[in-house]
């Protein structure tokens, strides 16, 4: 059979075919050359370059990084749960409609605790939350059912967090103050009343001896009609009755203004007038389930907390009406309300607890160095201030690959070998960082808790000795400023609770006794002395670039002079560490020389 399609022009179906199907046909007919025909069998894809070097993990693209959420400051408003109200209830049975009182007590409100844990590294979750509320206790019910306790809240923060109380509102303290003021007013009124009674008694005696006493029949008659008296009675008696009425009304008004009266819960069937005049017994004195720590609270959570610490205690639950059954009140129509709970505002400040802190000028190669010695994916770029927040990397020493783990010579052979250490990449510091230029104070804060300091200097960016002196100068000035602030704070606030006594579950904790037993840290080393006493070394980066050998030689000679005591410590502080000042040349972008940093760091940490 002859083909029904002799040419592409006369075949309308070829237009409807897919390009992948039509391409072989058109190529077979010689209409167009194949575009996928290789031009050369030896060609290979080109390796992309970044900053003039092949792209790699140590020289990534600007968008190849991982930026975890991080916050080192947070301000929280804490509101503990208030207690539930007591219940007004009576037993009702088939043949006993007027049974005894059986109202249950209200549940206690939830409390708020704080705990430091190793798994946390940032305060960003708390910074977004801002307000933390514990649940309130449930109200009591009939049949002597006690309300459920409110749920407690435990705030988990990273190790190295400093907690400071800014403001608090304690309803119990405010109520005590109002009650004392009311009691003082009541005593004053009673004293004035006794004095007035003495004067009125004397005036009545004088009026009784006088003749022609002027009477006011309208007012006296109205008063005596209301009291059922005789308007024709003598004048002194009418005046005494009028004064007694006024005194009773004033005394009733004073009693109604009693702050404790508003803590009573009255039966809902009472009218307002009955509720206003309803007699209630004195409010029972109760103690808190947990002792509220005194103000101001200051905690330095520099170690993991085995038990959480109490910040805000929940309110006490109210009492049901069975607690008030007595001869005077056989069927009490009242119960007590739950106590309001404390609320406070606290500030959280995180100081990273890393083993090593990388300190350097902007664009010195700190982030690349962190990538080279750990699995961190911090951002790397050729511009200054690439890092805007501290980054933590973990250097794993024992990968369980069968090789013997590195152990320094000076360490105890019977001691447990170190398997890892952490490194904090602190953003670059500029001149005047201790004055908060370039967010310097926010960055220098993380230097305080580092076990040792690694100063990163760029051999290709000028004199390395001058760069090292500038970095040490900023660190020393910041530490000295912190020492002055701590001294003034200790003088103003008193001792700081280091959190050495944890909260015992189910028991009452009184942090007031704990704080009094902790000696004031007057003899503790100041931040300036502590920073100067830290071991440190220098990492000279970009040593593979030309014309950097002379700069490194000058830096090494300077450090040798410091170790030998021929040159002063760069910080100019007393008691500074000068035992093993060393400089390690590396090329972090090529991964050259970084193993020496790991070995030297482990040696200093073990020593």
VENQUI-V771844 format. One record per helix or strand of 3 or more residues. SS is the DSSP state (A for helix, B for strand). FROM is the first residue (numbers start at 1). LEN is the number of residues. If there is no record, write none. Layout:
ss | from | len
SS | FROM | LEN
SS | FROM | LEN
//
This chain:
ss | from | len
A | 12 | 4
A | 19 | 10
B | 73 | 7
B | 112 | 6
A | 124 | 6
B | 131 | 3
B | 153 | 6
B | 161 | 9
A | 171 | 39
A | 217 | 11
A | 235 | 22
A | 259 | 5
B | 264 | 3
A | 272 | 6
B | 298 | 4
B | 309 | 4
A | 321 | 4
B | 334 | 3
B | 343 | 8
B | 356 | 6
A | 366 | 8
B | 391 | 6
B | 420 | 6
A | 433 | 3
A | 440 | 8
B | 452 | 7
A | 464 | 30
A | 511 | 7
A | 527 | 6
B | 535 | 7
A | 549 | 16
B | 583 | 3
A | 588 | 3
A | 594 | 13
//
